[in-house]
Amino acid sequence: MINKLLNFIRIKFYLRPKTKYGNGLRILGKVDIRIDDLTLGENVTIHSGVILWGKGKIVIGDNTAIGNNTIIFSNESIIIGNNGLIAANNYIIDSDHGIRKSKLINEQNLISKPIFIGDDVWIGNGCTVLKGSKIKSGAVVGAMSLVNSEVEEYSVNVGVPTKKIKQRY
């Protein structure tokens, strides 16, 4: 009973008024949500230390869990599918900074490309997912990997940058 009450208080305290969320949302500890266009599906679990922010859109599908201290920054769009596991300490960002020589670095705009993460995806601990990445349904990304392109369906991938090492069976 106490856990349900604490979860209710966290939902009311941490979520912004425009946030859309389904039944069964669980927020397990202190989180930082600084994004207006946020949609959380049914039975989403957000662990302590998660940061969701930016001026873009974030969608997290049904039955997906976001692990401790994961940061998701959206300047444009980040879509995460259903039944996914995003482990702890991940960084998912749909933009990077301009680096033109003709302009001071701190005066340059962000360069954004949407990120898509399909259904039934597992992203291991400590991964980075960069702008324009597409992780197709059923894929696994091993711990400490860097995703900067497309990851095949039902493939297992590791490394910096990530490379396919086998298919799920």
N, C-alpha and C positions, 0 to 999 in steps of 0.2 A: 504494500500500500504506500509506504514512504517513497519507494522508487518511482511509482506512478505519479505521485504528487511532485516530486523533484523534477521529473521529466516535463510535466505540464508547466511548471514554473519556468524551466529553461526554454521551452518552446515560446512561451509568451514574452520572455525577456530578450532572447537572442534574435528571433526572427523579425524582419522588418514587416510593416503592414501589408506590402504588396506581394510578399512571398506566398506562393501556392504550394501546399503540401498535402499529401495523402494521409490516410489513417495509418497508425502504427509507427509514426516517426519517433525515433529515439535519439536524443541528444545526451551523450554520456560524458558530462563535464563541461568545463568552460570552453566555448568556441568564440570565434570572431567572425561575424557575418556583416560585410560592408558592400553588399550588392543588392540593387533593387529588383533586377530581373532574375529571380531565382525560382525554380520549380523543383520540388522534391517529391518523388513518387511514393507509393504505398510501402510501408515497412522499411524505409531508409534508416540506416544507423550512421550517426556522425559521432566520432570519438573525440575525446578531449584534445584541445590544442589545434583543431582544424581551423583554417582561415579560408573563407570564401569571399573574394573581393573583386572589384573592378567595375567598369561602367558597361560591360557587355552583358551577355546572357549565360547562365549556367543552368543546365537541366541534368538532374540525377534520377535515373530510372528506378523502378520498383525493386525492392529486395536487394539493394546495393548498399555496401558498407564502405565508409571512408575512414581510414585508420588514423591513429594519433598523429598530430603535428603535420598533417598533409596540408599543403598550400595550393589552392586553385585560384588563379588570377585570370579573369576574362576581360579582354578589351573588346572582343567581338562576340565569339560564341564557343562554348564548350558543352558538348552533349555526351553524357555518360549513360550507357544503356542499362537494361535490367539485369538483375542477378549477378552483379559484378562485385569483385573484391579489390579495393584499392588499399594496399597495406599502408603501414605507417611511414612517415617521413618522406613522402613523395612531393614533387613540385610539378604542377601541370600549368603551363602558361601559353596562351595563344598569341603572344606578341614578343617582339624584341625591339631593341632601340636602334634608331638610325645611326649610321656611322660615317656619313659623308664628311669628307675632309673640309669642304667649303663652309661648314657651319659648326659652331660649338656643340659639343656632345650633349650638354644639358639643355640645348635649345631644339633638339631634334625630336620629331614625332615618333610614336610607336608604330611599328610595322606589324600588322595583324593578319593571321589566317586562321580560320576555325579549326578546332580539334574535334574529332569524332572518335568515341570509344564505344564499341558495339556491346551486344549482350554477352553474358557469360565470359567476361574478361577478368583475368587476374593479373594485377600489376604488383609485383613484389616490392619489398621494402627499399626505400631510398632511390627510387627511379625519378628521372626527369623526362617529361613529355613536352616537346616543344611545338611551336606554332606550325599549323598545317599537317600535323600528324593524324593518321587514321589507323586505329587499331581495330581490326575487324573482329567480328563475333567469334568467341571461343578461344581467342589467343591468350597466351601466357607470356608475360614479360618478367624475366628473372631479376632478382635484387640488384640494385646499383646500376641498372642499365639506362641508356639514353635513347629515347625514341625521337627521331627527327624526320620520319617519312612514313610509309605505309607498312603495316604489319599484316601478314596473311591470316585468313581464317584458320582457326584451330592449330596454329603454329606455336612452337615454343621458341622464345627469342632471348638472347642475352648479349651483353657487351656494350661498348661505347665506340661508335654507335651500335645499336642493337642489330644482331644478325640471327637469322633463323638457324636453329641447330637440329630441330626435328619437328614432326607433327604430333599433335595429341592423338592418342589411340583409344 
